[in-house]
Amino acid sequence: MASLEIWSWGPGILAVRVAKWFWRKNKPLAVTAVVVFGAIKISKYIKRQNLRKKWNNAGKDVVVLHIFQRGKFSPSVSPYVVKLETYLRMAGIPYQIDFEEPLGPKRKCPWITLNGEAIGDSQLIVERLGEQLGKDFSAHLTKEQQAAAHAMRVMTDEHLVLPLAYWRFITTRGKPFMKTMELPFYYQFFIGLTQRKVKQLVMIQGIGRHKTSEIEEMGRKDLQALSDYLGEKPYLMGDKATEVDCAVFGMLSQIVWNSPGSPYLRMVDTEFPNLHQYCQRVKERFWPDWNKCLYPPQ
Ligand SMILES: N[C@@H](CCC(=O)N[C@@H](CS)C(=O)NCC(=O)O)C(=O)O
């Protein structure tokens, strides 16, 4: 916890020290810097207010989906964005995309604006839209099936993500990841920050304290469970796609399209081919325009 506090306060303390040093060394320059900084902040604030006005006027029950820039090989390098956008498509909910402000009220991506309200977290959004717009695809399932779907969704969103994030940012130090997006050259200087965040996350959660081979085995067991449950069915819960397919497809899309050379892609290709076929099936059904949703579009 202490190290977390140091991390969050460090940049603030540094900024105050630099400002004090400037003030002692060169007052006119310090004043100019404050004025320029203030002007930038004000213009950003005005831009944000205008954007907010635009999003609030998107239309009744039209979702404004706020996301990162598209990926080169899949519509997003975030499993949660693919999950949520797949759900919007499954539900036939009209939506617009915003790339300007990818981090929302919880400082996470994705988030949405719906009828002027900002809502964060892919799962809370799915549940909210399902309830508010009558788009619940799991209502026909038995209680037992709903419990299994819930367990698979949580395993995918909260556990399978960890071995994948570990491979993406720690084992490979973000190198293959950097190739999955068209990023400005200076982003390579920021990848270290993301790496540090992921390191903290996996250490606090605990998975980061294991050997790489043990972490991979944990990921393998999650994939095994999904593959065994899916079996020969077209979708996880049977012939009809449901919400859990959005979460599972979102995560698997990161393995299939964004993790070349990873042990997880190897597993999906060799041990769990039904998962690979499943990804192709969901893509064909809900993403006929997949190539147009890449950056650059194809
Ligand atoms: N539980 C959240 C997780 C979202 C999440 O972790 N998003 C990542 C991108 S994959 C993010 O916003 N990272 C930026 C950060 O943590 O600063 C959800 O389902 O929406």
The ligand as a Tripos MOL2 file, in Angstrom:
@<TRIPOS>MOLECULE
LIG
   20    19     1     0     0
SMALL
NO_CHARGES

@<TRIPOS>ATOM
      1 N1        -13.3960   -4.2110  -15.2040 N.3       1 LIG1
      2 C1        -13.1520   -3.2700  -16.2690 C.3       1 LIG1
      3 C2        -11.7270   -3.4420  -16.7530 C.3       1 LIG1
      4 C3        -11.3540   -2.4040  -17.7940 C.3       1 LIG1
      5 C4         -9.8420   -2.2990  -17.9590 C.2       1 LIG1
      6 O1         -9.0530   -2.8140  -17.1670 O.2       1 LIG1
      7 N2         -9.4490   -1.5800  -19.0010 N.am      1 LIG1
      8 C5         -8.0560   -1.3410  -19.2490 C.3       1 LIG1
      9 C6         -7.7410   -1.5660  -20.7120 C.3       1 LIG1
     10 S1         -7.8450   -3.2740  -21.1010 S.3       1 LIG1
     11 C7         -7.7340    0.1060  -18.9060 C.2       1 LIG1
     12 O2         -8.5840    0.9680  -18.9500 O.2       1 LIG1
     13 N3         -6.4880    0.3960  -18.5780 N.am      1 LIG1
     14 C8         -6.0450    1.7260  -18.3180 C.3       1 LIG1
     15 C9         -5.5840    1.9170  -16.9130 C.2       1 LIG1
     16 O3         -5.7960    1.0330  -16.0730 O.co2     1 LIG1
     17 O4         -5.0440    2.9940  -16.6670 O.co2     1 LIG1
     18 C10       -14.1560   -3.4870  -17.3850 C.2       1 LIG1
     19 O5        -14.6910   -4.5910  -17.4960 O.co2     1 LIG1
     20 O6        -14.4450   -2.5330  -18.1140 O.co2     1 LIG1
@<TRIPOS>BOND
     1     1     2 1
     2     2     3 1
     3     2    18 1
     4     3     4 1
     5     4     5 1
     6     5     6 2
     7     5     7 1
     8     7     8 1
     9     8     9 1
    10     8    11 1
    11     9    10 1
    12    11    12 2
    13    11    13 1
    14    13    14 1
    15    14    15 1
    16    15    16 2
    17    15    17 1
    18    18    19 2
    19    18    20 1
@<TRIPOS>SUBSTRUCTURE
     1 LIG1         1 GROUP 0 **** ****
